[in-house]
Amino acid sequence: MAVVDDKESAAANAQLKYWKRLRQDLEKARLLVELIRKREKLKREEVKQLKWLEQHVPWVTEWMNVMGRILPF
């Protein structure tokens, strides 16, 4: 009886470890997706603002070209 209980206990512990690890991995993936969504949202807003500037302030495009040659980013 004790051997069976030990095997069942070991199997239950192994299964619990598996589910805990899976939960942790899924949480990490969820957090990464959330960060990517935020980054993409900021990028969309930046593009939207740049397009507005290009339409309403004509010299901005030339200025951005000059700054692109001067600044390394």
N, C-alpha and C positions, 0 to 999 in steps of 0.2 A: 504494500500500500504506500509506503513512504517513497519508494522509487517512482511510482506513478505520479504522486503528488509533486515530487521534485521536477519531473519531466514536464508536467503541466504548468508548474510555476515558471520554469525556465522558458517554456514556449510562450506563456502569457507575457513575461518580461520582454522577450524578444519582439513580440508583436507590439507591445506598448512603445518600445524604443523606435520601432519602425514608424508608427503613427506620429510620434512626437517629432521625429526627424522630418517626416513628410510635411507636417504642419509648419515647422520652421522654414523649410524650403519654400513652401507656398507663400508664407508671410514675406520672405525676402523678395520673391518674385512680384508680389503685390506692391511692395514698397518701390521696387525698381520701375514698375509700370507707372506708378503715381509720379515719380520723379520725371520720367520721360514725358508724361502728359503735361506737367507743369512747364518743362523746357520747351516743348513744342508750342504750347499756348503763348509763351513769351515770345518765341520766334515769330509766330503768326502776327502778333501785335506789333512787333518791330517792323516786319515787312509792310504791314498795313500803314503804319506811320510814315515809313520811307516813301511809299507810293503816294501818299497824300502830299508829303513835302515836295516830291518831284513834280506833281501836278500844279501845286499852288506857289511854289518858290522855284523858278526855273534855274537859278544859279546853284542850287543845292547839288545837282548831279555833277557839275564841274568841280565843285568843292570836294565832294566825296571821292572823285577820281584823283584829285591832287593829294588828299589826305591818305588815300590808299597807297600812293607811291611813297609817301613820307613815313607813315606809321607801319610797323611790321605786322600788325594783326590784320 
